[in-house]
C-alpha cells in the first residue's frame, strides 16, 4: 500500500483520481469530442449541475475537474454529514472570495438533503455566489427540489464498461508513482476477469479490490508479484450485484420484471427475478408484486395466475429461503407464459371514474332489499326478477344500473385465453337482453 506525499495512507482509488480530462475514463456521451459537458469544462466557464449515476462512475472527479478548469475554489461537503450551518459557512467563504475567484460547492449525495436544506443555498446558486455541483445515485426528479433542478443542468453518468475498467486496471498496474507499478504485479487471466466482473461497472470498487488483492499477492520468482485466481476469489467473496432497496435501481428492476411478465418473456422474467434475489431483495416483496401482475396483466384470461401467485406467497412463508424462492420462480414463469388481458384492470379504472364523478345516484327500488313490511309497502324490491328462476339462470332484459345513469360497458374481454369464452357468453346474454327489451317496448 502507498500513502500521500506526507506519509499518510491514501487509497489506490484516490491516488489514481484523474487530474485532467485526458486521464478521465468513461462517459464518452458527456466528455467525448464536442460533447456539451466537455465544451463547458474546456471553456473555463462552468455552470451549476447535478451528476446522476451509479457509484464509482466519476461524479466526484468530474466536480473537481469543473473547479480546476475554472481555476475556482473547490469545497466538498457530504449531505450525510453536513447541515445548514456548514452551507452558511461555505457561503461566507464564497462571498469573501468573490471578485477574485469563483467557488464550486460540491455536495455529495445531495438526495439526502431535505427541502429546507436544499433551499438554504438556492439563492446563492441563483445570484452566482456558488457554482453548485451535486452528485446523486437517486433520480433527481424525485429527490431534488424543482427550484434547484431548474437552475442546474442534469448529466446522467453510466456504469463503466469492461473496456473502461480494463484501462483503469492497466493504469493502476503500470503507474509507479500513484499506482502499483513498483510491485511489478502480474495478474493471472482468470483473476483479471474476476476483478472486472466483481467491479460491476464501479471503478472505485475495482481499485479497492485490486489494492487488497495486491497485498495478498505472492512473489513470482522474477522480482515481481503474482495474483492468482484463488487469491482474487478470496478477496472478492460473494457475487456483487448492485441493488438499493427503495432506491432508483430497485424500482427500475421491479419495473423490468413486471414488464417482462407482461411481455410474455419467461426467460427475461426469470433473469430479473434472480437479479433482484441476488441483490438481496426480500422474496416476499416480489411474491406480493406478482399478485398485482396476475390481476393487472392476466386477469380472467387465466384466473389460475392469481391462485399461483397466492400459493407462491404461502409456500415462501412456510418454507422460507432458499426453498421458497423456487415457488416464486414457478409462479413468475407461469404468468409470463399465460394468456394476457388487462380487461378487468381497464374496466375497474373506468368504473372507479364513474363512481367518483356521477355523484350519489340512488339504488333502483327493484334492487333494494326489503327485510321489513314498511320497506315492502313503499316498493323496495318490487319487480325484482330472481335470476335463478329465469330460463338459463339469466333474467333477460333486466337492468342493474341506477335509473338516472345510462348503461355502461366497462368490461371488454380480451380475445385470449378463458376470456374468449367469457366474451362469447356475455354477447349471448346481451343478445337476449336486446330481444327481451324490443319485445317489451
Protein Blocks (a to p, Z undefined) as FASTA:
>chain_A
ZZdfkopacdfklmmpcfbfklpggjkllmgghiaklmmmmnopacdddddddehiopmm
mmmmmmmmnopacddddfklmcfklmmmmmmmmmmmgojaccddddehkllpcfklmmmm
mmmmmnomaccddddfbdfklmpcfklmmmpccdddddddfklmmmmmmmmmmmmklmmm
lnopacdfklmmmmmmmnnopaklmmmmmmmmmmmpccehlopacddfklmmmmnmpadd
dddehiaklmmmmmmmmmmmmnopaklmmmmmmmmmmnopafklmmmmmmmmmmmmnmmm
lmmlmmmmmmmmmmmmmnopaklmmmmmmmmmmmmmpccdfklmmmmmmmmmmmmmnopa
dddfklpccfbfklmmnogaihiacfklpghhiaehiafbdfklccddfbacdfehjllm
mmmmmmmmmmmmmmmmmmmZZ
